[in-house]
Amino acid sequence: MAEVLFYERPVPLNRTAHKDLRIKGVQNLKFAHGVHSVPLTCTEFPVAARDIPILFAGTDMANAGPMALLGLRQNENLFLDTDGQWAPGVYIPAFVRRYPFVLAEKPAGAEGDDFTVFLDESYEGFSDQEGERLFKDDGTETDMLKNAVNFLGEFQQHVARTRQFMADLQQYDLLEPRNIHLQRNGNVLNLNGLFVVSEEKLRKLDAETTHRFLTDGTLGWIYAHLLSLANIDRVGQRLAQREEVEAANATKN
């Protein structure tokens, strides 16, 4: 997964360097404006599938991973408005919600835990004067920071489960290429490098594998993904609405 997507200045969380750092609630998600997709864990599929297309993307099929398709043009998130407000009632991926914190793997041979907490120093919600403190006077973590770190830990567990999910899809050769072609105002939008689960191959699985997929949740995640593909048209509708606004603004100018 692209761990530091939209993190401009990620630095390791440090009890000394950040002892006076505070975080205040920022009521927008403007930092995610320029992303047209974000990684998704398989455990998020059932709730994300209601509104967002779930596809698999990568340089090739062997390296593909699940992602939420948020836009059809480069560097454009159609689920955010100009004020940075996420579309009401639409699921916000955990990849977005964990910001401005992130867990990153330590280099091989480094001492301590396998992961360390990073934060984005460019986040507009950080301050030395306003908001909740990250550390208490004695240097221990505040409840706010503990909750944030716990969320990162849970997210990392879901990432590990997603890797196993992808290994199963690869082992049984269940993925197939899917190119998305949409015609917009005389122009053709092509989204390449995408993959979906082949329903034909899925139906040919042996009974033992099918039963395992049913009991460990894999089958449910697969069908959530397949059902979500109908949302590609809904993302297209969001683009049409965005283009109408752009055309109206161009006329005014």
Secondary structure in CASP SS format (residue, H / E / C, confidence):
PFRMAT SS
TARGET T0000
AUTHOR 0000-0000-0000
METHOD secondary structure of the structure
MODEL  1
M C 1.00
A C 1.00
E C 1.00
V C 1.00
L C 1.00
F C 1.00
Y C 1.00
E C 1.00
R C 1.00
P E 1.00
V E 1.00
P E 1.00
L C 1.00
N C 1.00
R C 1.00
T C 1.00
A C 1.00
H C 1.00
K C 1.00
D C 1.00
L C 1.00
R E 1.00
I E 1.00
K C 1.00
G C 1.00
V C 1.00
Q C 1.00
N C 1.00
L C 1.00
K H 1.00
F H 1.00
A H 1.00
H C 1.00
G C 1.00
V C 1.00
H C 1.00
S E 1.00
V E 1.00
P E 1.00
L C 1.00
T C 1.00
C H 1.00
T H 1.00
E H 1.00
F H 1.00
P H 1.00
V H 1.00
A H 1.00
A C 1.00
R C 1.00
D C 1.00
I C 1.00
P C 1.00
I E 1.00
L E 1.00
F E 1.00
A E 1.00
G C 1.00
T C 1.00
D C 1.00
M H 1.00
A H 1.00
N H 1.00
A C 1.00
G E 1.00
P E 1.00
M E 1.00
A E 1.00
L E 1.00
L C 1.00
G C 1.00
L C 1.00
R C 1.00
Q C 1.00
N C 1.00
E C 1.00
N C 1.00
L C 1.00
F C 1.00
L E 1.00
D C 1.00
T C 1.00
D C 1.00
G C 1.00
Q C 1.00
W E 1.00
A C 1.00
P C 1.00
G C 1.00
V C 1.00
Y C 1.00
I C 1.00
P C 1.00
A H 1.00
F H 1.00
V H 1.00
R H 1.00
R C 1.00
Y C 1.00
P C 1.00
F E 1.00
V E 1.00
L E 1.00
A E 1.00
E E 1.00
K C 1.00
P C 1.00
A C 1.00
G C 1.00
A C 1.00
E C 1.00
G C 1.00
D C 1.00
D C 1.00
F E 1.00
T E 1.00
V E 1.00
F E 1.00
L E 1.00
D E 1.00
E C 1.00
S C 1.00
Y C 1.00
E C 1.00
G C 1.00
F E 1.00
S E 1.00
D C 1.00
Q C 1.00
E C 1.00
G C 1.00
E E 1.00
R E 1.00
L C 1.00
F E 1.00
K C 1.00
D C 1.00
D C 1.00
G C 1.00
T C 1.00
E E 1.00
T C 1.00
D H 1.00
M H 1.00
L H 1.00
K H 1.00
N H 1.00
A H 1.00
V H 1.00
N H 1.00
F H 1.00
L H 1.00
G H 1.00
E H 1.00
F H 1.00
Q H 1.00
Q H 1.00
H H 1.00
V H 1.00
A H 1.00
R H 1.00
T H 1.00
R H 1.00
Q H 1.00
F H 1.00
M H 1.00
A H 1.00
D H 1.00
L H 1.00
Q H 1.00
Q H 1.00
Y C 1.00
D C 1.00
L C 1.00
L E 1.00
E E 1.00
P E 1.00
R C 1.00
N C 1.00
I E 1.00
H E 1.00
L E 1.00
Q E 1.00
R E 1.00
N C 1.00
G C 1.00
N E 1.00
V E 1.00
L E 1.00
N E 1.00
L E 1.00
N C 1.00
G C 1.00
L E 1.00
F E 1.00
V E 1.00
V E 1.00
S C 1.00
E H 1.00
E H 1.00
K H 1.00
L H 1.00
R H 1.00
K C 1.00
L C 1.00
D C 1.00
A H 1.00
E H 1.00
T H 1.00
T H 1.00
H H 1.00
R H 1.00
F H 1.00
L H 1.00
T H 1.00
D C 1.00
G C 1.00
T H 1.00
L H 1.00
G H 1.00
W H 1.00
I H 1.00
Y H 1.00
A H 1.00
H H 1.00
L H 1.00
L H 1.00
S H 1.00
L C 1.00
A C 1.00
N H 1.00
I H 1.00
D H 1.00
R H 1.00
V H 1.00
G H 1.00
Q H 1.00
R H 1.00
L H 1.00
A H 1.00
Q H 1.00
R H 1.00
E H 1.00
E H 1.00
V H 1.00
E H 1.00
A H 1.00
A H 1.00
N H 1.00
A H 1.00
T H 1.00
K H 1.00
N C 1.00
END
